[in-house]
Amino acid sequence: MPVRVTTAPAAEPISTADAKLHLRVDAADDDALIDDLIKSARRHIEQRIWRSLIDTTLELTLECLPNGAREIFLPFGPVDSITTFAYVDTDGNGQTLNVSTDIQKSLYSEPPYIIPAYNTNWPTVRKQVAGATITYVGGYGTAGTDVPQDIIAAMYLLIGNLYEQRSDHPRVPIGSVTESTAIDALLMPYTHHDPLFMASV
């Protein structure tokens, strides 16, 4: 169930200025580094919780579609909209489903999923690499204020940890309460499912 980003988010959940305020950094010398750390923290947390933070265009490819009307789960939600649903029929011809009338959407479920329109089944697809391709927009919105505050707080902790600890050696003794423990606690409400273990076919 490969998912790739086709259009990256237009902004980051945390601005450079806000990250510098958290880090108590006044000079501009490390601005480029801090920008990189913001992106790294966002990508790391997205992979941990299987959610896009800022609206991102994603492409999910499947070798085939489920039998009947079973769900197709959409990783890296919440899903704002589905753009296209393309597939290859058994004759090898490219086809599309109408995303407004041919599918039912449960975009704010955990995780989001789609099923065929009422009383219909998924079409039969030639089993091949990218037999079906679904393009959709995943994310909480277009600005950091749209992202749950727990996730933003976890990003701040991770950015601070990455900025202060520029090596792979722990800053605190083993067994102490660490920033990682706080990050885990903040992200726990958002990690109760993992689409990797939910078969779509």
Residue pairs with C-beta under 8 A, 6 or more apart in sequence:
1 60
1 61
1 62
1 75
1 195
1 196
1 200
2 60
2 61
3 58
3 59
3 60
3 61
3 75
3 76
4 58
4 59
4 61
5 56
5 57
5 58
5 59
6 57
6 58
6 59
6 135
7 56
7 57
8 56
9 52
9 53
9 54
9 55
9 56
9 139
10 54
10 55
10 142
11 54
11 142
11 143
11 144
12 35
12 38
12 39
12 42
12 54
12 144
13 38
13 42
13 53
13 54
13 144
13 147
13 151
13 152
13 155
14 38
14 41
14 42
14 144
14 152
14 155
14 156
14 159
15 144
16 31
16 34
16 35
16 38
18 144
19 34
19 37
19 38
19 156
19 159
20 26
20 31
20 34
22 156
22 159
22 160
23 34
23 159
23 160
23 163
25 34
30 163
33 163
34 159
34 163
37 159
37 162
37 163
38 155
38 159
40 162
41 155
41 158
41 159
41 162
42 53
42 54
42 155
44 158
45 53
45 151
45 154
45 155
45 158
45 187
46 52
46 53
46 76
48 187
48 191
49 151
49 187
49 190
49 191
50 75
50 76
50 111
50 191
50 193
50 194
50 195
50 196
51 76
51 77
51 78
51 138
51 140
51 190
52 58
52 76
52 77
52 138
52 139
52 140
53 139
53 140
53 147
53 151
54 139
54 140
54 141
54 142
54 143
54 144
54 146
54 147
55 80
55 137
55 138
55 139
55 140
55 141
55 142
56 76
56 137
56 138
56 139
57 83
57 135
57 136
57 137
58 74
58 75
58 76
58 135
58 136
58 137
58 138
59 133
59 134
59 135
60 72
60 74
60 75
60 133
60 134
60 135
60 136
61 129
61 130
61 132
61 133
61 134
62 72
62 125
62 130
62 131
62 132
62 133
62 134
62 200
62 201
63 127
63 128
63 129
63 130
63 131
63 201
64 125
64 126
64 127
64 131
64 132
64 201
65 72
65 87
65 122
65 123
65 124
65 125
65 131
65 132
65 201
66 72
66 122
66 200
66 201
67 121
67 122
68 121
68 122
69 115
69 116
69 120
69 121
69 122
70 115
70 122
70 200
71 113
71 114
71 115
71 200
72 113
72 114
72 115
72 134
72 200
73 111
73 112
73 113
73 195
73 198
73 200
74 107
74 111
74 112
74 113
74 114
74 134
74 136
74 138
74 195
75 111
75 138
75 195
76 138
77 107
77 108
77 111
77 112
77 138
78 107
78 108
78 112
78 138
78 139
78 140
79 105
79 107
79 108
79 112
79 136
79 137
79 138
80 107
80 136
80 137
80 138
80 139
80 141
81 107
81 136
81 137
82 99
82 103
82 105
82 107
82 114
82 134
82 135
82 136
83 99
83 135
83 136
83 137
84 96
84 99
84 133
84 134
84 135
85 96
85 97
85 99
85 102
85 103
85 132
85 133
85 134
85 135
86 94
86 95
86 96
86 132
86 133
86 134
87 94
87 95
87 96
87 97
87 123
87 125
87 131
87 132
87 133
88 94
88 95
88 125
88 126
88 128
88 130
88 131
88 132
89 95
89 123
89 124
89 125
89 126
90 124
90 125
90 126
91 126
92 126
95 123
97 103
97 123
101 117
102 116
102 117
102 120
103 114
103 115
103 116
103 117
104 114
104 115
104 116
104 117
104 118
105 112
105 114
106 112
106 113
106 114
106 115
110 192
110 193
111 193
111 195
111 198
112 138
114 134
116 122
125 131
125 132
139 146
140 146
140 147
140 148
141 147
144 152
148 190
150 186
150 187
150 189
150 190
151 186
151 187
151 190
153 186
154 182
154 183
154 186
154 187
157 179
157 182
157 183
157 186
158 179
158 183
160 179
161 179
161 180
164 171
165 171
170 178
172 178
